[in-house]
């Protein structure tokens, strides 16, 4: 044991103790819920994904736009964005070592570009929108996350978030319009079906009025069954399962056929939507979700269709002006008929949606909240039933029903009727979208090529004739085809109507005169641009003096101003007149011009500028 005295120990006060290290924040569950346009609330759990810190930011951003109150009102849209997050997090997990601490501020432009290149490589060079859609979806979420945490991203990353992709493109081959004969066949077939359903339902209502309560009078008559449906709603699977009802309903034509006497059916929706698209060109998703009060502001044979286009952010409420009348070839008349045929169904379903139909479980809105109707399985049957499947596209491929192509064809016909004027054609779109997606299509290729050909021909037709140049004997030196009578040749050679640089065929019959019979009002060098001008060797000295003058003007004026003033005159003189004379004639004229005191033959207005 040492004999040295120890040192006094001093413990720090609580104020002097260093601050304890911050506890590592636990990453809890990453989940959210949203209610969509179909009225169903769905839950989303992203807790299983890699990079939980980053995913939490992206999930919060997605939650802000998911659901009917956000910009992704459809469940499928949010589900797709969720897959984008999953793929992005999986990519980061493969290229980064520490995914547990990877956060929002660790995302770099290089990482986004690498993710984009990986998606493009996965598509094996094919023209696909997948890389563009997925990278653009992630960039959109990163922007929202950056807005929620403004100091997260540096300048380079903020600049990168200003655009969606680097190499991937969102453009796909433009959807072409149907051939017009196909469009007209579909419209005619749909019109015939709508008339048939009109007659069917109106006849069913009359028969229902003649019926009695089947609970008293029995189910032996169709009129009694229709009376029951009119008062209690369509027959359902529960009614069909009751003892004895299967046979009774079979003898009356079957449950579905009986319900169809008073309600639209699932199959009726196809011709209604086809005819609506052919007559109005309304967006397919908007036509399906029209409300019963969609017709507004009727006046002078026209009415407006009021609808909501949710993907048109900031301008979602739209109107479409259409013709109104008491026949089905008027769009307003078609919509009023649909309102009439679906009125009973709307009342029983308690909905304000325009389209309703009866199914095995009752009547409900066809495309409203809580429904998920898909017509793809019956579209092929409808096309085949009317023989439209025997028709061909421009490339020889078979015809299938595509509502977007119907709208495209309606726009195409409108484009041709408006003679290509975008102001008349771009209804419901910006001019750029109308031009890119509806005007620049294969169906208009021949029209556009003919327009270019006509424009070139018109330009050639209106181009100025070559200058008229004659020699001392009155022989034509130029290549023009314009007729020059002998009297005008003599006048030009004798100088009877010299105006300055040339002789004039008729000074008082100028093509630029304000009124017939008045003198020529053209500028002093306008003869070079005038079809009346005739040039002889007598005019060569003046032409040479003038061309020398305007050549010197290049040093005085800007190139733009010089070209605007003298460009055409210079071109006509140096390529259309002077080369028609021989070199000897030009040398002689040049010597004569130089022998005169001052520029030869120039008018006083030009002499003021040159002396």
C-alpha positions in Angstrom: 0.0 0.0 0.0 1.4 3.3 -1.0 2.2 5.9 1.6 1.3 8.8 -0.7 -1.7 10.8 0.2 -4.6 10.6 -2.3 -6.3 13.5 -4.0 -9.7 14.9 -3.0 -12.4 13.6 -5.4 -14.9 16.2 -6.7 -18.1 15.0 -8.4 -19.7 17.4 -10.9 -23.0 19.1 -10.1 -26.1 18.1 -12.1 -25.7 21.3 -14.1 -22.2 20.3 -15.1 -23.1 16.9 -16.3 -23.0 16.5 -20.1 -26.4 16.1 -21.8 -27.4 12.4 -22.3 -27.2 11.1 -25.8 -30.5 11.3 -27.8 -32.4 8.1 -27.8 -32.6 6.4 -31.2 -36.1 7.0 -32.4 -38.0 3.8 -33.0 -39.5 3.4 -36.5 -43.1 2.5 -35.8 -45.7 1.1 -38.2 -46.0 3.0 -41.5 -49.6 2.9 -42.5 -52.5 5.1 -43.6 -56.0 4.8 -44.8 -58.1 6.6 -47.5 -61.6 6.6 -48.8 -62.0 6.5 -52.6 -64.5 7.5 -55.2 -66.2 4.1 -54.8 -67.1 5.0 -51.2 -64.8 2.3 -49.7 -62.2 3.1 -47.2 -59.0 1.1 -47.6 -55.9 0.6 -45.4 -52.3 0.7 -46.7 -49.4 -0.7 -44.7 -45.8 0.0 -45.9 -44.0 -1.2 -42.7 -42.5 -4.2 -44.4 -40.5 -2.1 -47.0 -36.8 -1.4 -46.9 -35.5 2.1 -46.0 -38.3 2.8 -43.4 -37.2 6.4 -42.7 -37.5 7.3 -46.4 -40.6 5.3 -46.9 -42.3 7.1 -44.0 -41.8 10.4 -45.8 -43.1 9.0 -49.1 -46.1 7.3 -47.4 -47.0 10.7 -45.8 -46.8 12.3 -49.2 -49.0 9.6 -50.8 -51.5 9.9 -48.0 -51.9 13.6 -48.8 -53.1 12.9 -52.4 -54.8 9.5 -52.0 -58.6 9.2 -51.8 -61.6 11.1 -53.1 -60.5 14.3 -51.4 -57.1 14.2 -53.1 -55.9 13.9 -56.7 -55.9 10.1 -56.7 -59.6 9.4 -56.3 -59.4 5.9 -57.8 -58.0 3.0 -55.7 -56.0 1.6 -58.6 -54.1 4.9 -58.9 -53.0 4.8 -55.3 -52.2 1.1 -55.6 -49.9 1.8 -58.6 -48.1 4.6 -56.7 -47.7 2.2 -53.8 -45.9 -0.2 -56.1 -43.6 2.6 -57.3 -42.6 3.2 -53.7 -42.0 -0.5 -53.1 -39.8 -0.8 -56.2 -37.8 2.4 -55.4 -37.2 1.2 -51.8 -36.1 -2.2 -53.1 -33.7 -0.6 -55.6 -32.1 1.5 -52.8 -31.8 -1.6 -50.6 -29.7 -3.2 -53.4 -27.3 -0.3 -53.9 -27.0 1.1 -50.4 -25.4 -0.6 -47.4 -27.2 1.0 -44.5 -30.9 1.0 -45.4 -32.1 1.4 -41.8 -30.7 5.0 -41.5 -31.3 6.0 -45.2 -33.5 9.1 -45.0 -35.0 11.6 -47.3 -31.9 13.8 -47.4 -29.9 10.9 -48.7 -31.7 10.8 -52.0 -29.5 12.3 -54.7 -29.9 13.1 -58.4 -27.5 10.4 -59.3 -29.6 7.8 -57.4 -32.7 8.9 -59.3 -30.9 8.6 -62.6 -29.6 5.2 -61.7 -33.1 4.1 -60.8 -34.4 5.4 -64.1 -31.6 3.6 -66.1 -32.5 0.3 -64.3 -36.1 0.6 -65.3 -35.2 1.4 -68.9 -32.9 -1.7 -68.9 -35.7 -3.9 -67.5 -37.9 -2.9 -70.4 -35.1 -4.1 -72.8 -35.2 -1.1 -75.0 -38.9 -1.4 -75.8 -41.0 1.7 -76.2 -42.7 1.6 -72.8 -44.1 4.3 -70.6 -43.3 2.2 -67.5 -39.9 3.9 -66.7 -41.4 7.3 -67.1 -44.5 6.6 -65.0 -42.6 5.1 -62.1 -39.8 7.7 -62.0 -42.3 10.5 -62.4 -44.4 9.0 -59.6 -41.4 8.9 -57.2 -40.4 12.5 -58.2 -43.9 13.7 -57.4 -43.8 12.2 -54.0 -40.3 13.6 -53.3 -41.6 17.1 -54.2 -44.4 16.8 -51.8 -42.1 15.4 -49.1 -39.7 18.3 -49.8 -42.5 20.8 -49.4 -43.3 19.3 -46.0 -39.6 19.6 -45.0 -38.2 22.7 -46.9 -34.6 22.4 -45.6 -34.2 18.7 -46.6 -32.9 19.0 -50.2 -29.9 20.9 -51.4 -29.8 23.1 -54.5 -28.8 20.2 -56.9 -31.6 18.0 -55.7 -34.2 20.8 -55.8 -33.1 21.4 -59.4 -33.5 17.7 -60.2 -37.0 17.6 -58.9 -38.0 20.3 -61.3 -38.4 17.7 -64.1 -39.7 14.2 -64.1 -37.2 12.1 -66.0 -33.8 12.3 -67.7 -34.1 9.8 -70.5 -37.4 8.0 -70.2 -40.3 9.4 -72.2 -44.0 9.5 -71.5 -45.0 9.5 -75.1 -46.5 6.4 -76.6 -47.7 5.8 -80.2 -50.7 8.1 -80.7 -54.0 6.3 -80.6 -55.5 6.6 -84.1 -59.1 7.3 -84.9 -61.5 4.7 -86.3 -62.2 4.8 -90.1 -65.3 6.9 -90.5 -67.3 4.0 -91.8 -66.6 2.0 -88.6 -67.5 5.0 -86.5 -70.8 5.5 -88.4 -71.6 1.8 -88.1 -71.1 1.9 -84.3 -73.2 5.0 -84.0 -76.0 3.4 -86.1 -75.9 0.2 -84.1 -76.0 2.0 -80.8 -78.9 4.2 -82.0 -80.9 1.1 -83.0 -80.3 -0.4 -79.5 -81.3 2.7 -77.7 -84.5 2.9 -79.6 -85.2 -0.7 -78.8 -84.6 -0.2 -75.0 -86.9 2.9 -75.2 -89.7 0.9 -76.7 -89.1 -2.0 -74.3 -89.3 0.1 -71.1 -92.2 2.2 -72.2 -94.2 -0.9 -73.1 -93.2 -2.5 -69.8 -94.6 0.5 -67.9 -97.9 0.3 -69.7 -98.2 -3.4 -68.9 -97.3 -2.8 -65.2 -100.1 -0.3 -65.0 -102.5 -3.0 -66.2 -101.3 -5.5 -63.6 -102.4 -6.4 -60.1 -100.7 -7.4 -56.9 -99.4 -11.0 -57.5 -99.8 -11.7 -53.8 -103.6 -11.5 -54.5 -104.0 -12.1 -58.2 -101.2 -14.6 -58.5 -98.0 -14.7 -60.6 -99.5 -16.2 -63.7 -99.5 -13.0 -65.7 -96.5 -10.9 -66.7 -98.5 -7.7 -65.9 -98.8 -8.8 -62.3 -95.0 -9.5 -62.0 -94.3 -6.0 -63.5 -96.8 -4.5 -61.0 -94.8 -6.0 -58.2 -91.5 -4.7 -59.6 -92.9 -1.2 -60.2 -94.0 -1.1 -56.5 -91.3 -3.1 -54.7 -88.2 -3.0 -57.0 -86.6 -5.5 -59.3 -86.6 -9.2 -58.6 -83.5 -10.5 -56.9 -81.7 -13.7 -56.2 -83.6 -13.9 -52.9 -86.9 -13.8 -54.7 -85.7 -16.4 -57.2 -84.8 -18.7 -54.4 -88.3 -18.8 -52.8 -90.2 -22.0 -53.2 -92.0 -22.2 -56.5 -90.7 -18.9 -57.8 -88.1 -20.3 -60.1 -90.8 -22.1 -62.2 -93.2 -19.2 -62.2 -90.5 -16.7 -63.3 -89.3 -19.2 -66.0 -92.7 -19.3 -67.5 -92.8 -15.5 -67.7 -89.4 -15.3 -69.5 -86.9 -15.4 -66.6 -86.0 -13.0 -63.8 -83.5 -10.9 -65.9 -85.9 -10.5 -68.8 -88.7 -9.5 -66.5 -86.6 -6.8 -64.7 -85.5 -5.5 -68.1 -89.1 -4.5 -68.9 -88.7 -1.6 -66.4 -85.0 -1.1 -65.9 -81.8 -0.8 -67.9 -79.7 -3.9 -67.9 -76.0 -4.4 -67.8 -75.8 -4.9 -71.5 -77.8 -1.7 -72.2 -74.9 0.4 -70.8 -72.7 -0.3 -73.8 -74.9 1.2 -76.6 -75.8 4.1 -74.3 -72.1 5.0 -73.8 -71.2 4.4 -77.4 -74.0 6.7 -78.7 -73.1 9.3 -76.1 -69.4 9.2 -77.2 -70.4 9.4 -80.9 -72.7 12.4 -80.4 -70.8 14.5 -77.8 -67.2 13.3 -77.8 -67.2 13.5 -74.0 -64.4 11.9 -72.1 -65.4 8.2 -71.4 -64.8 8.3 -67.7 -66.8 11.6 -67.5 -69.7 10.2 -69.5 -70.1 7.3 -67.1 -70.3 9.5 -64.1 -72.8 12.1 -65.3 -75.3 13.3 -62.8 -79.1 13.3 -63.4 -79.0 17.1 -63.4 -76.2 17.4 -65.9 -78.1 19.5 -68.4 -78.0 23.2 -67.7 -78.7 26.5 -69.5 -81.0 25.4 -72.4 -81.5 28.1 -75.0 -82.3 28.4 -78.7 -82.0 24.7 -79.5 -78.8 24.1 -77.4 -78.1 22.9 -73.9 -74.9 22.5 -71.9 -73.7 19.3 -70.3 -72.1 20.0 -66.9 -69.6 17.4 -65.8 -66.4 16.9 -63.7 -63.1 15.8 -65.2 -61.1 15.0 -62.1 -57.8 14.5 -63.9 -57.9 18.1 -65.2 -56.4 19.5 -62.0 -57.6 23.1 -61.3 -60.1 23.0 -64.2 -62.1 19.9 -63.3 -65.6 21.4 -63.7 -66.4 21.6 -67.4 -69.4 22.2 -69.7 -70.0 21.0 -73.2 -72.5 22.8 -75.5 -74.6 20.4 -77.6 -77.8 20.5 -79.7 -81.1 20.0 -77.9 -84.3 18.7 -79.3 -87.0 16.0 -79.3 -85.1 13.4 -81.3 -82.2 11.1 -80.6 -79.9 12.7 -83.1 -79.8 15.6 -80.7 -77.4 15.0 -77.8 -79.7 16.9 -75.4 -82.6 14.7 -76.5 -80.5 11.5 -75.9 -79.6 12.6 -72.4 -83.2 13.5 -71.6 -84.4 10.1 -72.8 -81.7 8.4 -70.6 -83.0 10.4 -67.6 -86.5 9.2 -68.3 -85.6 5.6 -68.6 -83.5 5.6 -65.4 -85.8 7.7 -63.3 -87.4 4.7 -61.6 -84.0 3.1 -60.9 -82.5 6.3 -59.4 -85.5 6.7 -57.1 -85.2 3.1 -55.8 -81.4 3.2 -55.5 -81.4 6.7 -53.9 -78.8 8.1 -56.2 -78.3 11.2 -58.3 -76.1 9.3 -60.9 -77.6 9.3 -64.4 -76.9 5.7 -65.2 -78.5 2.9 -63.2 -79.3 -0.7 -64.0 -80.8 -3.7 -62.4 -78.8 -6.8 -61.5 -79.3 -10.0 -59.5 -78.9 -8.0 -56.2 -81.3 -5.1 -57.1 -80.9 -1.8 -58.8 -78.0 0.5 -58.2 -75.9 3.3 -59.8 -73.9 1.8 -62.7 -70.7 3.7 -62.1 -71.3 5.5 -58.8 -69.6 5.1 -55.4 -69.4 1.5 -54.2 -69.7 0.0 -57.7 -67.1 -1.5 -59.9 -68.7 -2.2 -63.2 -66.5 -3.3 -66.1 -68.0 -3.7 -69.6 -65.0 -5.3 -71.2 -66.5 -8.8 -71.1 -69.6 -7.8 -73.1 -68.1 -5.2 -75.5 -66.8 -8.0 -77.9 -70.2 -9.6 -77.9 -71.9 -6.3 -78.8 -69.5 -5.6 -81.7 -70.0 -9.1 -83.0 -73.8 -9.0 -82.7 -73.9 -6.0 -85.0 -71.3 -7.4 -87.5 -68.8 -4.6 -86.8 -66.1 -7.2 -86.0 -66.1 -8.0 -89.7 -64.8 -4.5 -90.5 -61.1 -3.6 -90.5 -58.8 -0.8 -89.3 -56.6 1.1 -91.7 -53.8 -1.4 -91.1 -56.1 -4.4 -91.7 -56.4 -5.4 -88.0 -59.9 -6.4 -86.6 -62.1 -3.8 -84.9 -62.6 -3.8 -81.2 -64.6 -1.4 -79.1 -62.5 1.4 -77.5 -64.3 4.4 -76.1 -61.1 6.5 -76.3 -61.0 5.8 -80.1 -64.6 6.8 -80.4 -63.8 10.1 -78.8 -60.7 10.4 -81.0 -62.9 9.8 -84.1 -65.4 12.4 -83.0 -62.6 14.9 -82.6 -61.2 13.9 -86.0 -64.5 14.7 -87.6 -64.7 18.0 -85.8 -61.2 18.7 -86.9 -62.1 18.2 -90.6 -65.3 20.2 -90.2 -63.4 23.1 -88.8 -60.7 22.9 -91.5 -58.0 22.4 -89.0 -58.7 25.6 -87.0 -57.5 24.8 -83.5 -59.7 27.5 -81.9 -62.8 25.6 -83.1 -61.3 22.1 -82.6 -59.6 22.4 -79.2 -62.8 22.2 -77.1 -62.0 20.8 -73.7 -58.2 20.9 -74.3 -55.3 23.3 -74.6 -54.3 23.9 -78.2 -51.1 22.0 -77.6 -52.9 18.9 -76.4 -55.5 19.1 -79.2 -52.7 19.3 -81.8 -50.5 16.6 -80.3 -53.2 14.0 -79.4 -56.1 14.7 -81.7 -54.8 16.5 -84.8 -51.5 14.7 -85.3 -52.9 11.2 -85.9 -52.5 8.7 -88.7 -56.1 9.4 -89.9 -55.1 13.0 -90.8 -51.8 12.2 -92.6 -53.3 12.4 -96.1 -55.1 15.6 -95.2 -51.9 17.2 -93.8 -49.8 16.1 -96.8 -52.4 17.5 -99.2 -52.4 20.8 -97.2 -48.6 21.1 -97.5 -48.8 20.3 -101.3 -51.6 22.9 -101.7 -49.6 25.5 -99.8 -46.5 24.9 -101.9 -48.6 25.1 -105.1 -50.2 28.3 -104.0 -46.8 29.8 -103.1 -45.6 28.9 -106.6 -48.8 30.3 -108.2 -48.5 33.6 -106.4 -44.7 33.9 -106.9 -43.6 36.9 -109.0 -42.9 36.4 -112.6 -39.2 36.8 -113.6 -38.2 40.3 -114.7 -38.9 41.1 -118.4 -35.5 41.8 -120.1 -35.2 42.5 -123.9 -32.3 43.3 -126.1 -32.0 46.2 -128.6 -34.0 44.2 -131.2 -36.9 43.6 -128.8 -36.0 39.9 -128.3 -36.8 38.4 -124.9 -33.7 37.6 -122.9 -35.5 36.3 -119.8 -37.3 33.0 -119.2 -40.7 34.4 -118.4 -43.9 33.3 -120.0 -45.8 36.5 -119.7 -46.9 37.9 -123.1 -45.3 41.2 -124.2 -47.2 42.8 -127.1 -45.2 44.5 -129.9 -46.6 47.9 -128.9 -45.1 47.5 -125.5 -41.8 46.4 -126.9 -41.6 49.5 -129.1 -42.6 51.7 -126.1 -39.9 50.2 -124.0 -37.2 50.6 -126.6 -38.1 54.2 -127.3 -38.3 55.1 -123.6 -41.8 56.5 -123.8 -42.7 55.3 -120.3 -39.4 55.2 -118.5 -40.0 55.6 -114.8 -36.5 55.2 -113.5 -34.8 51.8 -113.5 -37.0 50.4 -116.2 -39.7 51.2 -118.8 -43.3 50.7 -117.7 -45.8 48.8 -119.7 -48.5 51.2 -118.6 -47.8 53.7 -115.8 -51.6 54.3 -115.4 -52.4 50.6 -115.1 -50.2 49.7 -112.2 -50.9 46.5 -110.2 -50.2 48.5 -107.0 -52.4 51.6 -107.9 -54.8 52.7 -105.2 -57.6 53.0 -107.8 -57.9 52.1 -111.4 -56.4 54.7 -113.7 -54.3 56.4 -111.1 -50.5 56.7 -111.4 -48.1 54.1 -109.9 -47.6 54.8 -106.1 -44.7 52.4 -105.6 -41.4 53.4 -104.0 -38.6 54.6 -106.3 -36.9 51.2 -106.5 -40.3 49.4 -106.6 -39.8 48.7 -110.4 -37.7 45.8 -109.5 -40.6 44.2 -107.7 -43.2 45.1 -110.3 -44.5 42.8 -113.1 -45.0 45.9 -115.4 -41.3 46.6 -115.5 -39.3 46.0 -118.8 -35.5 46.2 -118.8 -33.3 47.2 -121.7 -29.6 48.1 -122.1 -30.7 51.8 -121.7 -31.5 51.0 -118.1 -28.2 49.2 -117.3 -26.2 52.2 -116.0 -29.0 53.1 -113.5 -29.3 49.5 -112.4 -25.6 49.3 -111.8 -25.6 52.6 -109.9 -28.5 51.4 -107.7 -27.0 48.0 -106.9 -23.7 49.7 -105.9 -25.7 52.1 -103.7 -27.6 49.4 -101.9 -24.5 47.3 -101.5 -22.9 50.3 -99.7 -26.0 50.4 -97.5 -24.9 47.1 -95.9 -22.3 49.1 -93.9 -24.9 51.7 -92.8 -27.8 49.4 -91.8 -28.2 46.3 -89.7 -28.5 43.1 -91.7 -32.2 42.8 -90.6 -33.1 46.3 -91.7 -31.1 46.1 -94.9 -32.8 42.9 -95.9 -36.2 44.3 -95.1 -35.6 47.4 -97.2 -33.5 46.1 -100.1 -33.4 42.3 -99.9 -36.0 41.6 -102.6 -34.9 44.4 -104.9 -31.2 43.2 -104.6 -32.3 39.6 -105.4 -34.3 40.6 -108.4 -31.6 42.9 -109.8 -28.6 40.7 -109.3 -30.2 37.3 -110.2 -33.1 38.3 -112.5 -31.9 41.2 -114.6 -28.2 41.8 -114.7 -27.2 38.2 -115.6 -29.4 38.4 -118.7 -27.1 41.0 -120.3 -23.7 40.0 -121.6 -20.5 40.8 -119.8 -19.6 43.3 -122.5 -22.9 45.1 -122.2 -22.4 45.3 -118.4 -18.8 46.7 -118.8 -20.0 49.3 -121.2 -22.9 50.4 -118.9 -20.5 50.5 -116.0 -18.2 52.8 -117.8 -21.1 55.1 -118.8 -22.3 55.2 -115.3 -18.9 56.2 -114.0 -18.6 58.9 -116.7 -21.6 60.8 -115.3 -21.1 63.3 -112.5 -22.7 61.4 -109.7 -24.6 58.1 -109.7 -26.2 57.6 -113.1 -30.0 58.1 -113.4 -30.8 58.0 -109.7 -33.9 60.0 -108.6 -33.5 63.0 -106.3 -34.6 61.0 -103.3 -31.7 58.6 -103.7 -29.2 61.3 -104.7 -29.8 62.9 -101.3 -28.7 59.7 -99.7 -25.7 58.9 -101.9 -24.1 62.4 -102.2 
